[in-house]
Amino acid sequence: MPASEKFKVVIGVLSGQHTLAEAARQANVSEQSVGNWKRQFLEGGRMALEGGASRNAQRERELLAEISELKTALGEAYVQLRVRRKSVEYRSVPSQTSRRSEKTPGSTSRGSATPWVSRGALTRAGAPVTNSGQPANGRR
């Protein structure tokens, strides 16, 4: 039933035009329904007179403040997440020193202080050369 018809029924009961039972029969609803509409109507009117609208406005302000706090917290969490992701990306990139240490022993690299002879060079005869520069088989 539309609210406008409920309003007419309740006003008829409150004004004394109809009893609760007569209004229920005319509206084709139960007496309990008409009684509930009357109670809701009176409570709504009382709340309006007591400043119910201002209570609703206060609640709305509280909710808006809470939304603002939650947005701020969400923004801070997002920034922290981005910082953590960036730090993980930074750590996963090998540094210059770790790249050098990953090379196998004896591998050549620019600017190495290791003498050429100690890197497994061969003599003209094809024999490996020791660290002292002498052929490994003792011949020259």
TAVEN-V140156 format. One record per residue. N is the residue number from 1. RES is the residue in three letters. OMEGA is omega in whole degrees, -180 to 180 (* if undefined). NEAR is the number of other ideal C-beta (glycine too) atoms within 10 Angstrom. D_FIRST is the distance of its C-alpha to the first C-alpha in whole Angstrom. Layout:
n;res;omega;near;d_first
N;RES;OMEGA;NEAR;D_FIRST
N;RES;OMEGA;NEAR;D_FIRST
//
This chain:
n;res;omega;near;d_first
1;MET;180;11;0
2;PRO;-178;7;4
3;ALA;-179;8;7
4;SER;179;7;8
5;GLU;177;12;7
6;LYS;179;19;7
7;PHE;180;12;10
8;LYS;-180;14;11
9;VAL;-178;22;11
10;VAL;179;20;13
11;ILE;178;14;15
12;GLY;179;17;16
13;VAL;-178;21;17
14;LEU;-179;12;19
15;SER;179;8;21
16;GLY;179;7;22
17;GLN;-177;10;21
18;HIS;171;18;19
19;THR;180;13;19
20;LEU;-178;14;17
21;ALA;180;11;17
22;GLU;-179;14;17
23;ALA;179;23;14
24;ALA;179;19;12
25;ARG;-179;14;14
26;GLN;-178;13;13
27;ALA;180;18;9
28;ASN;177;7;10
29;VAL;180;17;10
30;SER;177;11;13
31;GLU;180;14;15
32;GLN;179;10;15
33;SER;180;15;11
34;VAL;178;25;12
35;GLY;177;15;15
36;ASN;-180;14;14
37;TRP;-180;21;11
38;LYS;180;18;15
39;ARG;180;11;17
40;GLN;180;12;15
41;PHE;-179;17;15
42;LEU;178;12;19
43;GLU;179;11;20
44;GLY;178;11;19
45;GLY;179;11;21
46;ARG;180;10;24
47;MET;179;13;24
48;ALA;180;10;24
49;LEU;-180;8;27
50;GLU;-180;10;28
51;GLY;179;11;29
52;GLY;179;14;26
53;ALA;180;10;26
54;SER;176;9;30
55;ARG;178;11;29
56;ASN;179;11;27
57;ALA;178;11;30
58;GLN;180;11;32
59;ARG;179;10;30
60;GLU;177;10;30
61;ARG;178;10;34
62;GLU;180;10;35
63;LEU;178;10;33
64;LEU;177;10;35
65;ALA;179;10;38
66;GLU;177;10;37
67;ILE;179;10;37
68;SER;179;10;40
69;GLU;-179;10;42
70;LEU;177;10;41
71;LYS;179;10;42
72;THR;180;10;45
73;ALA;179;10;46
74;LEU;178;10;45
75;GLY;179;10;47
76;GLU;179;10;50
77;ALA;179;10;49
78;TYR;179;10;49
79;VAL;179;10;53
80;GLN;178;10;54
81;LEU;179;10;53
82;ARG;179;10;55
83;VAL;180;10;58
84;ARG;179;10;58
85;ARG;179;10;58
86;LYS;-179;10;61
87;SER;177;10;63
88;VAL;178;9;63
89;GLU;-179;9;64
90;TYR;-179;9;67
91;ARG;-177;9;68
92;SER;177;7;68
93;VAL;-179;7;70
94;PRO;179;11;74
95;SER;180;10;76
96;GLN;-178;6;79
97;THR;-180;8;81
98;SER;177;9;79
99;ARG;180;10;80
100;ARG;-176;12;84
101;SER;-180;8;83
102;GLU;-178;9;82
103;LYS;-180;11;85
104;THR;179;5;87
105;PRO;179;5;91
106;GLY;179;9;93
107;SER;-177;11;91
108;THR;175;9;92
109;SER;-179;9;90
110;ARG;175;4;91
111;GLY;-179;4;93
112;SER;-180;12;94
113;ALA;-179;4;97
114;THR;-180;12;98
115;PRO;-178;10;101
116;TRP;-176;10;101
117;VAL;-176;13;104
118;SER;-178;13;101
119;ARG;178;12;99
120;GLY;-180;9;101
121;ALA;179;12;103
122;LEU;174;11;105
123;THR;178;15;109
124;ARG;-179;7;111
125;ALA;179;9;112
126;GLY;180;7;108
127;ALA;178;15;109
128;PRO;-178;11;106
129;VAL;178;17;107
130;THR;179;14;107
131;ASN;-179;8;105
132;SER;-180;8;109
133;GLY;180;11;109
134;GLN;176;14;112
135;PRO;-176;17;111
136;ALA;-179;11;110
137;ASN;176;11;113
138;GLY;-180;8;115
139;ARG;175;9;117
140;ARG;*;9;117
//
